[in-house]
Amino acid sequence: MPLLDRAYELANRGVVPGGTERNLAAATWASFDDDLSPAERLLCADAQTSGGLLISVAADQANYLLQRLREEETLAANAIGRISDGPAGTIRVSRRL
C-alpha cells in the first residue's frame, strides 16, 4: 500500500489516532501474515483515510487500468492485492502480491 512520508515511522512510535486502533481491533475478518509488524497492521486500518478508493478489475485488465490512472495523474495508482480462493468475507494481508 502506498503510504504518506513518515507514516510508518509515526505508527512504529505509536503515534496513531485512537480510531485506527479501534478499526484494527474490529477487523476480525482480516488475518495478517506473521512478518507484518504491529505498525504495518495499524497502517492497514488507518482511520484517517480522506476519500480512499479501491477499484477491483479482472487480472487481465489491471495493467491497463493502472496505465490509464497514471496517465490521468492519479495520486496513488497501485495494485495492492488480488482475489484468491479462501473463505468468503475474509482478507489476508501479506507483503506478497
Backbone as JSON, one array per atom type, in Angstrom:
{
  "sequence": "MPLLDRAYELANRGVVPGGTERNLAAATWASFDDDLSPAERLLCADAQTSGGLLISVAADQANYLLQRLREEETLAANAIGRISDGPAGTIRVSRRL",
  "N": [[0.83, -1.17, 0.0], [0.48, 2.21, -0.76], [2.04, 4.76, 1.18], [1.91, 7.76, 3.15], [4.66, 10.04, 3.48], [6.77, 9.33, 6.19], [4.77, 8.02, 7.61], [4.97, 5.32, 8.43], [7.06, 5.5, 10.27], [5.91, 7.12, 12.3], [3.68, 5.52, 13.04], [5.07, 3.32, 13.99], [6.1, 4.37, 16.3], [3.85, 4.52, 17.75], [2.2, 6.66, 17.31], [-0.71, 7.23, 16.44], [-4.14, 7.74, 15.45], [-6.8, 7.21, 17.84], [-8.97, 6.01, 16.65], [-7.84, 4.42, 14.7], [-6.67, 2.29, 16.09], [-9.02, 1.19, 17.14], [-10.31, 0.51, 14.76], [-8.58, -1.52, 13.81], [-8.84, -3.43, 15.84], [-11.49, -4.1, 15.43], [-11.47, -5.37, 13.03], [-11.97, -8.2, 12.61], [-12.28, -9.96, 10.56], [-10.03, -9.93, 9.12], [-6.82, -11.33, 8.47], [-3.37, -11.41, 9.29], [-0.17, -11.83, 7.87], [2.57, -13.34, 9.6], [4.95, -11.89, 9.38], [4.34, -9.2, 9.27], [4.67, -6.14, 10.86], [3.54, -4.7, 14.02], [3.11, -1.94, 13.54], [2.73, -1.87, 10.74], [0.37, -3.32, 10.57], [-1.37, -1.59, 11.94], [-1.34, 0.58, 10.15], [-2.74, -0.48, 8.03], [-5.3, -0.22, 8.9], [-5.84, 2.42, 9.15], [-7.48, 5.26, 10.4], [-7.63, 7.65, 9.15], [-8.24, 7.94, 6.47], [-8.93, 9.91, 3.75], [-11.05, 9.89, 1.64], [-10.26, 7.58, 0.3], [-10.06, 5.15, -2.34], [-10.96, 2.08, -3.64], [-10.51, -0.02, -6.33], [-11.64, -2.75, -8.16], [-10.7, -5.0, -10.62], [-10.72, -7.33, -13.38], [-7.96, -9.59, -13.52], [-6.56, -9.58, -15.98], [-6.97, -7.03, -16.87], [-5.76, -5.28, -15.19], [-3.18, -4.02, -15.55], [-3.72, -2.31, -17.69], [-5.66, -0.6, -16.52], [-4.12, 0.58, -14.45], [-2.19, 1.92, -16.01], [-3.81, 3.81, -17.36], [-4.84, 5.26, -15.15], [-2.49, 6.41, -14.18], [-1.76, 7.95, -16.39], [-3.68, 9.89, -16.15], [-2.74, 11.16, -14.01], [-3.36, 10.28, -11.42], [-3.12, 10.27, -7.93], [-2.4, 8.02, -6.29], [-1.98, 5.33, -7.72], [-1.94, 2.09, -7.6], [-1.41, -1.44, -7.6], [-2.69, -3.34, -5.05], [-3.48, -5.77, -4.17], [-4.97, -9.04, -4.66], [-7.55, -11.25, -5.74], [-8.22, -14.35, -4.31], [-8.62, -17.9, -3.76], [-10.41, -18.85, -0.86], [-11.93, -18.45, 2.41], [-15.11, -16.91, 2.15], [-15.65, -13.39, 2.53], [-13.36, -12.69, 3.92], [-10.1, -11.28, 4.49], [-6.72, -11.56, 3.72], [-3.75, -10.24, 4.76], [-0.71, -9.53, 3.38], [2.77, -9.27, 2.53], [3.32, -10.08, 0.03], [2.2, -9.91, -3.31]],
  "CA": [[0.0, 0.0, 0.0], [1.23, 3.46, -0.7], [1.94, 5.45, 2.46], [2.44, 9.1, 3.22], [6.0, 10.13, 4.06], [6.93, 9.19, 7.63], [3.63, 7.35, 8.25], [5.44, 4.13, 9.12], [7.85, 5.94, 11.43], [4.97, 7.56, 13.34], [2.93, 4.36, 13.53], [6.01, 2.49, 14.75], [6.24, 5.02, 17.61], [2.55, 4.53, 18.4], [1.51, 7.91, 17.06], [-1.84, 6.94, 15.54], [-5.42, 8.12, 16.06], [-7.48, 6.14, 18.56], [-9.84, 5.31, 15.71], [-7.05, 3.42, 13.99], [-6.59, 1.12, 16.96], [-10.35, 0.59, 17.19], [-10.54, -0.14, 13.46], [-7.82, -2.76, 13.75], [-9.48, -4.38, 16.76], [-12.78, -4.52, 14.87], [-11.24, -6.07, 11.75], [-11.85, -9.62, 12.93], [-12.33, -10.7, 9.3], [-8.7, -9.83, 8.48], [-5.69, -12.04, 9.08], [-2.11, -10.8, 8.89], [1.0, -12.71, 7.88], [3.38, -13.14, 10.8], [6.06, -10.97, 9.18], [3.91, -7.81, 9.32], [4.9, -5.54, 12.17], [2.36, -4.04, 14.58], [2.91, -0.66, 12.85], [2.14, -2.15, 9.42], [-1.03, -3.71, 10.8], [-2.1, -0.36, 12.25], [-1.49, 1.39, 8.94], [-3.79, -1.09, 7.2], [-6.6, 0.14, 9.48], [-5.77, 3.85, 9.46], [-8.77, 5.96, 10.46], [-7.51, 8.97, 8.53], [-8.43, 7.94, 5.02], [-9.79, 11.02, 3.31], [-11.52, 9.65, 0.29], [-9.6, 6.45, -0.34], [-10.89, 4.45, -3.3], [-10.46, 0.77, -4.05], [-11.12, -0.46, -7.57], [-11.35, -4.14, -8.46], [-10.87, -5.35, -12.04], [-10.18, -8.64, -13.76], [-6.5, -9.58, -13.53], [-6.02, -9.25, -17.3], [-7.21, -5.61, -17.12], [-5.11, -4.48, -14.15], [-2.12, -3.16, -16.08], [-4.36, -1.26, -18.48], [-6.25, 0.36, -15.59], [-3.03, 1.34, -13.81], [-1.62, 2.82, -17.02], [-4.75, 4.92, -17.58], [-4.88, 6.09, -13.95], [-1.24, 7.17, -14.13], [-1.85, 8.97, -17.44], [-4.54, 10.95, -15.62], [-2.01, 11.69, -12.86], [-3.98, 9.87, -10.17], [-2.07, 10.35, -6.91], [-1.95, 6.72, -5.77], [-2.46, 4.25, -8.58], [-1.1, 0.93, -7.31], [-2.05, -2.73, -7.33], [-2.4, -3.65, -3.66], [-3.97, -7.08, -3.78], [-5.59, -9.89, -5.66], [-8.58, -12.14, -5.21], [-7.77, -15.74, -4.36], [-9.5, -18.83, -3.07], [-10.39, -18.76, 0.6], [-13.26, -18.24, 2.98], [-15.79, -15.68, 1.73], [-15.74, -12.33, 3.53], [-12.12, -12.56, 4.68], [-8.96, -10.67, 3.83], [-5.4, -11.91, 4.25], [-2.81, -9.15, 4.48], [0.6, -10.12, 3.17], [3.67, -8.43, 1.74], [3.39, -10.62, -1.32], [1.01, -9.63, -4.11]],
  "C": [[0.88, 1.24, 0.0], [1.0, 4.16, 0.64], [2.44, 6.88, 2.33], [3.83, 9.06, 3.84], [5.92, 10.09, 5.59], [5.76, 8.5, 8.35], [4.09, 6.12, 9.03], [6.19, 4.51, 10.38], [6.91, 6.35, 12.58], [4.19, 6.38, 13.91], [3.81, 3.45, 14.38], [6.25, 3.05, 16.15], [4.92, 5.07, 18.36], [1.76, 5.81, 18.23], [0.45, 7.66, 15.99], [-3.13, 7.4, 16.23], [-6.04, 6.93, 16.79], [-8.4, 5.34, 17.67], [-9.13, 4.23, 14.95], [-6.95, 2.14, 14.81], [-7.94, 0.41, 17.06], [-10.69, -0.11, 15.87], [-9.83, -1.48, 13.38], [-8.45, -3.82, 14.65], [-10.79, -4.92, 16.19], [-12.64, -5.34, 13.6], [-11.02, -7.56, 11.99], [-11.88, -10.5, 11.69], [-10.99, -10.67, 8.58], [-7.69, -10.68, 9.23], [-4.41, -11.45, 8.48], [-1.01, -11.85, 8.91], [1.87, -12.35, 9.07], [4.49, -12.1, 10.62], [5.63, -9.49, 9.12], [4.04, -7.28, 10.74], [3.59, -4.95, 12.71], [2.08, -2.69, 13.89], [2.28, -0.86, 11.48], [0.68, -2.55, 9.55], [-1.88, -2.48, 11.1], [-2.34, 0.46, 10.99], [-2.54, 0.82, 7.99], [-5.18, -0.68, 7.68], [-6.68, 1.63, 9.79], [-7.13, 4.53, 9.36], [-8.74, 7.28, 9.71], [-7.66, 8.96, 7.02], [-9.36, 9.09, 4.65], [-10.14, 10.8, 1.85], [-10.8, 8.53, -0.43], [-10.56, 5.71, -1.25], [-10.21, 3.15, -3.69], [-11.23, 0.35, -5.29], [-10.7, -1.91, -7.8], [-11.65, -4.4, -9.93], [-10.32, -6.75, -12.27], [-8.67, -8.53, -13.9], [-5.93, -9.17, -14.88], [-6.25, -7.79, -17.69], [-6.44, -4.7, -16.17], [-4.05, -3.53, -14.7], [-2.69, -2.02, -16.92], [-4.95, -0.18, -17.57], [-5.17, 1.21, -14.93], [-2.41, 2.34, -14.78], [-2.52, 4.03, -17.22], [-4.82, 5.84, -16.36], [-3.63, 6.96, -13.85], [-1.21, 8.25, -15.21], [-2.68, 10.16, -16.97], [-3.96, 11.57, -14.35], [-2.74, 11.45, -11.53], [-2.88, 9.74, -9.12], [-1.55, 8.99, -6.45], [-2.58, 5.6, -6.59], [-1.52, 3.06, -8.4], [-1.96, -0.31, -7.18], [-1.69, -3.11, -5.9], [-2.9, -5.03, -3.25], [-4.5, -7.86, -4.96], [-6.62, -10.77, -4.97], [-8.07, -13.57, -5.37], [-8.8, -16.61, -3.64], [-9.34, -18.68, -1.56], [-11.79, -18.53, 1.11], [-13.84, -16.89, 2.54], [-15.81, -14.67, 2.88], [-14.49, -12.15, 4.37], [-11.05, -11.89, 3.82], [-7.69, -11.16, 4.51], [-4.43, -10.83, 3.82], [-1.4, -9.75, 4.49], [1.48, -9.11, 2.45], [3.74, -8.86, 0.3], [2.09, -10.32, -2.05], [0.64, -10.83, -4.92]]
}
